[in-house]
């Protein structure tokens, strides 16, 4: 994904539910970093970014 989109975008931003530890760890392994956390109803979400600088 990075090689295909880097020429058009500086980063990718997405959300992961904190209950989904496997996805959260996989995103962090490739380089995503936590921007913020927020709550929707009873669910807590991580807003994460992968910077391509």
PQR file with spaces between the fields and no chain letter, atoms N, CA, C, O and H, PARSE charges and radii, in Angstrom:
ATOM       1  N    UNK     1       0.830   -1.191    0.000 -0.4000 1.5000
ATOM       2  CA   UNK     1       0.000    0.000    0.000 -0.0000 2.0000
ATOM       3  C    UNK     1       0.874    1.255    0.000  0.5500 1.7000
ATOM       4  O    UNK     1       0.626    2.187   -0.764 -0.5500 1.4000
ATOM       5  N    UNK     2       1.888    1.277    0.849 -0.4000 1.5000
ATOM       6  CA   UNK     2       2.730    2.461    0.961 -0.0000 2.0000
ATOM       7  C    UNK     2       3.367    2.817   -0.379  0.5500 1.7000
ATOM       8  O    UNK     2       3.365    3.983   -0.771 -0.5500 1.4000
ATOM       9  H    UNK     2       2.090    0.519    1.470  0.4000 1.0000
ATOM      10  N    UNK     3       3.905    1.836   -1.078 -0.4000 1.5000
ATOM      11  CA   UNK     3       4.577    2.121   -2.343 -0.0000 2.0000
ATOM      12  C    UNK     3       3.609    2.645   -3.400  0.5500 1.7000
ATOM      13  O    UNK     3       4.000    3.433   -4.261 -0.5500 1.4000
ATOM      14  H    UNK     3       3.906    0.888   -0.759  0.4000 1.0000
ATOM      15  N    UNK     4       2.366    2.218   -3.343 -0.4000 1.5000
ATOM      16  CA   UNK     4       1.364    2.656   -4.315 -0.0000 2.0000
ATOM      17  C    UNK     4       0.820    4.050   -4.020  0.5500 1.7000
ATOM      18  O    UNK     4       0.462    4.775   -4.948 -0.5500 1.4000
ATOM      19  H    UNK     4       2.049    1.577   -2.644  0.4000 1.0000
ATOM      20  N    UNK     5       0.750    4.437   -2.756 -0.4000 1.5000
ATOM      21  CA   UNK     5       0.084    5.682   -2.364 -0.0000 2.0000
ATOM      22  C    UNK     5       1.022    6.808   -1.932  0.5500 1.7000
ATOM      23  O    UNK     5       0.597    7.958   -1.820 -0.5500 1.4000
ATOM      24  H    UNK     5       1.041    3.848   -2.002  0.4000 1.0000
ATOM      25  N    UNK     6       2.286    6.489   -1.690 -0.4000 1.5000
ATOM      26  CA   UNK     6       3.215    7.478   -1.139 -0.0000 2.0000
ATOM      27  C    UNK     6       3.346    8.727   -2.014  0.5500 1.7000
ATOM      28  O    UNK     6       3.543    9.823   -1.490 -0.5500 1.4000
ATOM      29  H    UNK     6       2.631    5.555   -1.781  0.4000 1.0000
ATOM      30  N    UNK     7       3.241    8.584   -3.315 -0.4000 1.5000
ATOM      31  CA   UNK     7       3.385    9.742   -4.201 -0.0000 2.0000
ATOM      32  C    UNK     7       2.198   10.700   -4.101  0.5500 1.7000
ATOM      33  O    UNK     7       2.316   11.867   -4.473 -0.5500 1.4000
ATOM      34  H    UNK     7       3.080    7.694   -3.741  0.4000 1.0000
ATOM      35  N    UNK     8       1.057   10.221   -3.605 -0.4000 1.5000
ATOM      36  CA   UNK     8      -0.135   11.057   -3.508 -0.0000 2.0000
ATOM      37  C    UNK     8      -0.486   11.486   -2.087  0.5500 1.7000
ATOM      38  O    UNK     8      -1.167   12.493   -1.895 -0.5500 1.4000
ATOM      39  H    UNK     8       0.961    9.272   -3.303  0.4000 1.0000
ATOM      40  N    UNK     9      -0.022   10.723   -1.081 -0.4000 1.5000
ATOM      41  CA   UNK     9      -0.412   10.983    0.300 -0.0000 2.0000
ATOM      42  C    UNK     9       0.798   10.949    1.217  0.5500 1.7000
ATOM      43  O    UNK     9       1.764   10.232    0.954 -0.5500 1.4000
ATOM      44  H    UNK     9       0.532    9.905   -1.237  0.4000 1.0000
ATOM      45  N    UNK    10       0.747   11.729    2.302 -0.4000 1.5000
ATOM      46  CA   UNK    10       1.823   11.774    3.292 -0.0000 2.0000
ATOM      47  C    UNK    10       1.644   10.748    4.401  0.5500 1.7000
ATOM      48  O    UNK    10       2.595   10.418    5.110 -0.5500 1.4000
ATOM      49  H    UNK    10      -0.037   12.311    2.516  0.4000 1.0000
ATOM      50  N    UNK    11       0.402   10.237    4.552 -0.4000 1.5000
ATOM      51  CA   UNK    11       0.115    9.326    5.653 -0.0000 2.0000
ATOM      52  C    UNK    11      -1.220    8.633    5.429  0.5500 1.7000
ATOM      53  O    UNK    11      -2.001    9.014    4.556 -0.5500 1.4000
ATOM      54  H    UNK    11      -0.370   10.506    3.976  0.4000 1.0000
ATOM      55  N    UNK    12      -1.464    7.602    6.241 -0.4000 1.5000
ATOM      56  CA   UNK    12      -2.758    6.924    6.291 -0.0000 2.0000
ATOM      57  C    UNK    12      -3.259    7.019    7.726  0.5500 1.7000
ATOM      58  O    UNK    12      -2.498    6.810    8.671 -0.5500 1.4000
ATOM      59  H    UNK    12      -0.830    7.293    6.950  0.4000 1.0000
ATOM      60  N    UNK    13      -4.545    7.335    7.886 -0.4000 1.5000
ATOM      61  CA   UNK    13      -5.173    7.396    9.205 -0.0000 2.0000
ATOM      62  C    UNK    13      -6.333    6.410    9.221  0.5500 1.7000
ATOM      63  O    UNK    13      -7.110    6.340    8.269 -0.5500 1.4000
ATOM      64  H    UNK    13      -5.163    7.505    7.118  0.4000 1.0000
ATOM      65  N    UNK    14      -6.447    5.649   10.306 -0.4000 1.5000
ATOM      66  CA   UNK    14      -7.542    4.704   10.452 -0.0000 2.0000
ATOM      67  C    UNK    14      -7.883    4.542   11.932  0.5500 1.7000
ATOM      68  O    UNK    14      -7.216    5.103   12.801 -0.5500 1.4000
ATOM      69  H    UNK    14      -5.816    5.706   11.080  0.4000 1.0000
ATOM      70  N    UNK    15      -8.922    3.774   12.201 -0.4000 1.5000
ATOM      71  CA   UNK    15      -9.335    3.506   13.578 -0.0000 2.0000
ATOM      72  C    UNK    15      -9.321    2.009   13.837  0.5500 1.7000
ATOM      73  O    UNK    15      -9.589    1.207   12.942 -0.5500 1.4000
ATOM      74  H    UNK    15      -9.465    3.318   11.495  0.4000 1.0000
ATOM      75  N    UNK    16      -9.001    1.640   15.086 -0.4000 1.5000
ATOM      76  CA   UNK    16      -9.048    0.251   15.526 -0.0000 2.0000
ATOM      77  C    UNK    16      -9.722    0.217   16.900  0.5500 1.7000
ATOM      78  O    UNK    16      -9.383    0.999   17.787 -0.5500 1.4000
ATOM      79  H    UNK    16      -8.783    2.291   15.813  0.4000 1.0000
ATOM      80  N    UNK    17     -10.655   -0.677   17.058 -0.4000 1.5000
ATOM      81  CA   UNK    17     -11.295   -0.864   18.358 -0.0000 2.0000
ATOM      82  C    UNK    17     -10.265   -1.439   19.326  0.5500 1.7000
ATOM      83  O    UNK    17      -9.541   -2.369   18.971 -0.5500 1.4000
ATOM      84  H    UNK    17     -10.930   -1.313   16.337  0.4000 1.0000
ATOM      85  N    UNK    18     -10.190   -0.900   20.544 -0.4000 1.5000
ATOM      86  CA   UNK    18      -9.176   -1.362   21.501 -0.0000 2.0000
ATOM      87  C    UNK    18      -9.369   -2.828   21.888  0.5500 1.7000
ATOM      88  O    UNK    18      -8.427   -3.471   22.351 -0.5500 1.4000
ATOM      89  H    UNK    18     -10.779   -0.145   20.833  0.4000 1.0000
ATOM      90  N    UNK    19     -10.563   -3.357   21.705 -0.4000 1.5000
ATOM      91  CA   UNK    19     -10.796   -4.774   21.976 -0.0000 2.0000
ATOM      92  C    UNK    19     -10.084   -5.664   20.960  0.5500 1.7000
ATOM      93  O    UNK    19      -9.827   -6.838   21.226 -0.5500 1.4000
ATOM      94  H    UNK    19     -11.329   -2.835   21.328  0.4000 1.0000
ATOM      95  N    UNK    20      -9.770   -5.104   19.804 -0.4000 1.5000
ATOM      96  CA   UNK    20      -9.132   -5.863   18.738 -0.0000 2.0000
ATOM      97  C    UNK    20      -7.605   -5.739   18.857  0.5500 1.7000
ATOM      98  O    UNK    20      -6.959   -5.086   18.037 -0.5500 1.4000
ATOM      99  H    UNK    20      -9.979   -4.150   19.587  0.4000 1.0000
ATOM     100  N    UNK    21      -7.053   -6.367   19.874 -0.4000 1.5000
ATOM     101  CA   UNK    21      -5.617   -6.280   20.164 -0.0000 2.0000
ATOM     102  C    UNK    21      -4.764   -6.780   19.002  0.5500 1.7000
ATOM     103  O    UNK    21      -3.708   -6.217   18.716 -0.5500 1.4000
ATOM     104  H    UNK    21      -7.578   -6.898   20.539  0.4000 1.0000
ATOM     105  N    UNK    22      -5.218   -7.826   18.339 -0.4000 1.5000
ATOM     106  CA   UNK    22      -4.447   -8.388   17.224 -0.0000 2.0000
ATOM     107  C    UNK    22      -4.268   -7.367   16.109  0.5500 1.7000
ATOM     108  O    UNK    22      -3.165   -7.203   15.586 -0.5500 1.4000
ATOM     109  H    UNK    22      -6.076   -8.284   18.571  0.4000 1.0000
ATOM     110  N    UNK    23      -5.343   -6.683   15.745 -0.4000 1.5000
ATOM     111  CA   UNK    23      -5.269   -5.662   14.701 -0.0000 2.0000
ATOM     112  C    UNK    23      -4.430   -4.475   15.154  0.5500 1.7000
ATOM     113  O    UNK    23      -3.629   -3.948   14.383 -0.5500 1.4000
ATOM     114  H    UNK    23      -6.238   -6.817   16.170  0.4000 1.0000
ATOM     115  N    UNK    24      -4.609   -4.058   16.389 -0.4000 1.5000
ATOM     116  CA   UNK    24      -3.847   -2.938   16.924 -0.0000 2.0000
ATOM     117  C    UNK    24      -2.346   -3.221   16.871  0.5500 1.7000
ATOM     118  O    UNK    24      -1.568   -2.368   16.443 -0.5500 1.4000
ATOM     119  H    UNK    24      -5.260   -4.487   17.016  0.4000 1.0000
ATOM     120  N    UNK    25      -1.946   -4.400   17.299 -0.4000 1.5000
ATOM     121  CA   UNK    25      -0.534   -4.770   17.289 -0.0000 2.0000
ATOM     122  C    UNK    25      -0.003   -4.907   15.865  0.5500 1.7000
ATOM     123  O    UNK    25       1.134   -4.521   15.596 -0.5500 1.4000
ATOM     124  H    UNK    25      -2.578   -5.092   17.647  0.4000 1.0000
ATOM     125  N    UNK    26      -0.799   -5.444   14.957 -0.4000 1.5000
ATOM     126  CA   UNK    26      -0.375   -5.582   13.557 -0.0000 2.0000
ATOM     127  C    UNK    26      -0.136   -4.207   12.928  0.5500 1.7000
ATOM     128  O    UNK    26       0.852   -4.014   12.219 -0.5500 1.4000
ATOM     129  H    UNK    26      -1.723   -5.757   15.175  0.4000 1.0000
ATOM     130  N    UNK    27      -1.028   -3.260   13.184 -0.4000 1.5000
ATOM     131  CA   UNK    27      -0.866   -1.906   12.660 -0.0000 2.0000
ATOM     132  C    UNK    27       0.404   -1.252   13.215  0.5500 1.7000
ATOM     133  O    UNK    27       1.150   -0.611   12.474 -0.5500 1.4000
ATOM     134  H    UNK    27      -1.830   -3.417   13.760  0.4000 1.0000
ATOM     135  N    UNK    28       0.643   -1.415   14.507 -0.4000 1.5000
ATOM     136  CA   UNK    28       1.827   -0.820   15.131 -0.0000 2.0000
ATOM     137  C    UNK    28       3.117   -1.456   14.597  0.5500 1.7000
ATOM     138  O    UNK    28       4.140   -0.780   14.481 -0.5500 1.4000
ATOM     139  H    UNK    28       0.038   -1.935   15.109  0.4000 1.0000
ATOM     140  N    UNK    29       3.068   -2.735   14.276 -0.4000 1.5000
ATOM     141  CA   UNK    29       4.231   -3.437   13.751 -0.0000 2.0000
ATOM     142  C    UNK    29       4.689   -2.843   12.420  0.5500 1.7000
ATOM     143  O    UNK    29       5.891   -2.767   12.162 -0.5500 1.4000
ATOM     144  H    UNK    29       2.237   -3.283   14.370  0.4000 1.0000
ATOM     145  N    UNK    30       3.744   -2.418   11.566 -0.4000 1.5000
ATOM     146  CA   UNK    30       4.134   -1.851   10.271 -0.0000 2.0000
ATOM     147  C    UNK    30       4.437   -0.366   10.342  0.5500 1.7000
ATOM     148  O    UNK    30       4.919    0.214    9.369 -0.5500 1.4000
ATOM     149  H    UNK    30       2.768   -2.480   11.775  0.4000 1.0000
ATOM     150  N    UNK    31       4.158    0.269   11.499 -0.4000 1.5000
ATOM     151  CA   UNK    31       4.558    1.662   11.651 -0.0000 2.0000
ATOM     152  C    UNK    31       3.482    2.644   12.078  0.5500 1.7000
ATOM     153  O    UNK    31       3.767    3.835   12.209 -0.5500 1.4000
ATOM     154  H    UNK    31       3.767   -0.202   12.290  0.4000 1.0000
ATOM     155  N    UNK    32       2.255    2.189   12.301 -0.4000 1.5000
ATOM     156  CA   UNK    32       1.209    3.097   12.772 -0.0000 2.0000
ATOM     157  C    UNK    32       1.513    3.552   14.191  0.5500 1.7000
ATOM     158  O    UNK    32       2.071    2.801   14.991 -0.5500 1.4000
ATOM     159  H    UNK    32       2.023    1.222   12.195  0.4000 1.0000
ATOM     160  N    UNK    33       1.138    4.800   14.496 -0.4000 1.5000
ATOM     161  CA   UNK    33       1.318    5.380   15.827 -0.0000 2.0000
ATOM     162  C    UNK    33      -0.024    5.926   16.317  0.5500 1.7000
ATOM     163  O    UNK    33      -0.855    6.357   15.519 -0.5500 1.4000
ATOM     164  H    UNK    33       0.684    5.410   13.846  0.4000 1.0000
ATOM     165  N    UNK    34      -0.222    5.903   17.613 -0.4000 1.5000
ATOM     166  CA   UNK    34      -1.454    6.389   18.219 -0.0000 2.0000
ATOM     167  C    UNK    34      -1.547    7.909   18.132  0.5500 1.7000
ATOM     168  O    UNK    34      -0.629    8.619   18.540 -0.5500 1.4000
ATOM     169  H    UNK    34       0.453    5.553   18.262  0.4000 1.0000
ATOM     170  N    UNK    35      -2.659    8.398   17.600 -0.4000 1.5000
ATOM     171  CA   UNK    35      -2.943    9.832   17.589 -0.0000 2.0000
ATOM     172  C    UNK    35      -3.860   10.222   18.738  0.5500 1.7000
ATOM     173  O    UNK    35      -3.649   11.233   19.408 -0.5500 1.4000
ATOM     174  H    UNK    35      -3.405    7.820   17.269  0.4000 1.0000
ATOM     175  N    UNK    36      -4.896    9.389   18.954 -0.4000 1.5000
ATOM     176  CA   UNK    36      -5.911    9.736   19.954 -0.0000 2.0000
ATOM     177  C    UNK    36      -6.765    8.506   20.230  0.5500 1.7000
ATOM     178  O    UNK    36      -6.758    7.545   19.461 -0.5500 1.4000
ATOM     179  H    UNK    36      -5.067    8.567   18.410  0.4000 1.0000
ATOM     180  N    UNK    37      -7.485    8.546   21.317 -0.4000 1.5000
ATOM     181  CA   UNK    37      -8.500    7.537   21.619 -0.0000 2.0000
ATOM     182  C    UNK    37      -9.819    8.258   21.844  0.5500 1.7000
ATOM     183  O    UNK    37      -9.843    9.369   22.372 -0.5500 1.4000
ATOM     184  H    UNK    37      -7.490    9.326   21.942  0.4000 1.0000
ATOM     185  N    UNK    38     -10.909    7.629   21.445 -0.4000 1.5000
ATOM     186  CA   UNK    38     -12.216    8.219   21.702 -0.0000 2.0000
ATOM     187  C    UNK    38     -13.231    7.115   21.947  0.5500 1.7000
ATOM     188  O    UNK    38     -13.031    5.964   21.559 -0.5500 1.4000
ATOM     189  H    UNK    38     -10.889    6.726   21.015  0.4000 1.0000
ATOM     190  N    UNK    39     -14.319    7.488   22.597 -0.4000 1.5000
ATOM     191  CA   UNK    39     -15.359    6.540   22.967 -0.0000 2.0000
ATOM     192  C    UNK    39     -16.616    6.813   22.155  0.5500 1.7000
ATOM     193  O    UNK    39     -17.059    7.957   22.045 -0.5500 1.4000
ATOM     194  H    UNK    39     -14.482    8.423   22.913  0.4000 1.0000
ATOM     195  N    UNK    40     -17.180    5.768   21.593 -0.4000 1.5000
ATOM     196  CA   UNK    40     -18.477    5.841   20.913 -0.0000 2.0000
ATOM     197  C    UNK    40     -19.369    4.803   21.569  0.5500 1.7000
ATOM     198  O    UNK    40     -19.144    3.600   21.430 -0.5500 1.4000
ATOM     199  H    UNK    40     -16.819    4.840   21.682  0.4000 1.0000
ATOM     200  N    UNK    41     -20.378    5.271   22.282 -0.4000 1.5000
ATOM     201  CA   UNK    41     -21.207    4.346   23.048 -0.0000 2.0000
ATOM     202  C    UNK    41     -20.358    3.680   24.111  0.5500 1.7000
ATOM     203  O    UNK    41     -19.738    4.354   24.934 -0.5500 1.4000
ATOM     204  H    UNK    41     -20.561    6.247   22.394  0.4000 1.0000
ATOM     205  N    UNK    42     -20.328    2.355   24.095 -0.4000 1.5000
ATOM     206  CA   UNK    42     -19.512    1.629   25.075 -0.0000 2.0000
ATOM     207  C    UNK    42     -18.179    1.164   24.487  0.5500 1.7000
ATOM     208  O    UNK    42     -17.417    0.464   25.154 -0.5500 1.4000
ATOM     209  H    UNK    42     -20.831    1.807   23.426  0.4000 1.0000
ATOM     210  N    UNK    43     -17.898    1.550   23.250 -0.4000 1.5000
ATOM     211  CA   UNK    43     -16.679    1.116   22.570 -0.0000 2.0000
ATOM     212  C    UNK    43     -15.597    2.202   22.593  0.5500 1.7000
ATOM     213  O    UNK    43     -15.892    3.384   22.416 -0.5500 1.4000
ATOM     214  H    UNK    43     -18.516    2.119   22.709  0.4000 1.0000
ATOM     215  N    UNK    44     -14.356    1.794   22.810 -0.4000 1.5000
ATOM     216  CA   UNK    44     -13.207    2.710   22.778 -0.0000 2.0000
ATOM     217  C    UNK    44     -12.409    2.415   21.512  0.5500 1.7000
ATOM     218  O    UNK    44     -12.108    1.260   21.208 -0.5500 1.4000
ATOM     219  H    UNK    44     -14.117    0.834   22.954  0.4000 1.0000
ATOM     220  N    UNK    45     -12.073    3.474   20.781 -0.4000 1.5000
ATOM     221  CA   UNK    45     -11.372    3.361   19.510 -0.0000 2.0000
ATOM     222  C    UNK    45     -10.048    4.101   19.566  0.5500 1.7000
ATOM     223  O    UNK    45      -9.945    5.164   20.179 -0.5500 1.4000
ATOM     224  H    UNK    45     -12.318    4.412   21.028  0.4000 1.0000
ATOM     225  N    UNK    46      -9.028    3.530   18.917 -0.4000 1.5000
ATOM     226  CA   UNK    46      -7.744    4.194   18.734 -0.0000 2.0000
ATOM     227  C    UNK    46      -7.718    4.825   17.338  0.5500 1.7000
ATOM     228  O    UNK    46      -7.993    4.152   16.344 -0.5500 1.4000
ATOM     229  H    UNK    46      -9.112    2.667   18.419  0.4000 1.0000
ATOM     230  N    UNK    47      -7.395    6.089   17.269 -0.4000 1.5000
ATOM     231  CA   UNK    47      -7.161    6.760   16.001 -0.0000 2.0000
ATOM     232  C    UNK    47      -5.656    6.678   15.769  0.5500 1.7000
ATOM     233  O    UNK    47      -4.875    7.199   16.565 -0.5500 1.4000
ATOM     234  H    UNK    47      -7.172    6.636   18.077  0.4000 1.0000
ATOM     235  N    UNK    48      -5.247    6.026   14.679 -0.4000 1.5000
ATOM     236  CA   UNK    48      -3.823    5.785   14.447 -0.0000 2.0000
ATOM     237  C    UNK    48      -3.392    6.322   13.091  0.5500 1.7000
ATOM     238  O    UNK    48      -4.198    6.441   12.169 -0.5500 1.4000
ATOM     239  H    UNK    48      -5.882    5.603   14.032  0.4000 1.0000
ATOM     240  N    UNK    49      -2.101    6.644   12.985 -0.4000 1.5000
ATOM     241  CA   UNK    49      -1.551    7.216   11.762 -0.0000 2.0000
ATOM     242  C    UNK    49      -0.263    6.493   11.379  0.5500 1.7000
ATOM     243  O    UNK    49       0.529    6.102   12.236 -0.5500 1.4000
ATOM     244  H    UNK    49      -1.446    6.547   13.735  0.4000 1.0000
ATOM     245  N    UNK    50      -0.073    6.325   10.072 -0.4000 1.5000
ATOM     246  CA   UNK    50       1.159    5.780    9.516 -0.0000 2.0000
ATOM     247  C    UNK    50       1.761    6.876    8.645  0.5500 1.7000
ATOM     248  O    UNK    50       1.306    7.105    7.525 -0.5500 1.4000
ATOM     249  H    UNK    50      -0.716    6.643    9.375  0.4000 1.0000
ATOM     250  N    UNK    51       2.770    7.541    9.155 -0.4000 1.5000
ATOM     251  CA   UNK    51       3.412    8.654    8.448 -0.0000 2.0000
ATOM     252  C    UNK    51       4.442    8.116    7.460  0.5500 1.7000
ATOM     253  O    UNK    51       5.192    7.191    7.770 -0.5500 1.4000
ATOM     254  H    UNK    51       3.139    7.354   10.066  0.4000 1.0000
ATOM     255  N    UNK    52       4.466    8.707    6.270 -0.4000 1.5000
ATOM     256  CA   UNK    52       5.380    8.240    5.221 -0.0000 2.0000
ATOM     257  C    UNK    52       6.446    9.245    4.908  0.5500 1.7000
ATOM     258  O    UNK    52       6.859    9.351    3.753 -0.5500 1.4000
ATOM     259  H    UNK    52       3.857    9.459    6.019  0.4000 1.0000
ATOM     260  N    UNK    53       6.908    9.979    5.871 -0.4000 1.5000
ATOM     261  CA   UNK    53       7.927   11.022    5.665 -0.0000 2.0000
ATOM     262  C    UNK    53       9.281   10.413    5.427  0.5500 1.7000
ATOM     263  O    UNK    53      10.258   11.137    5.234 -0.5500 1.4000
ATOM     264  H    UNK    53       6.573    9.893    6.809  0.4000 1.0000
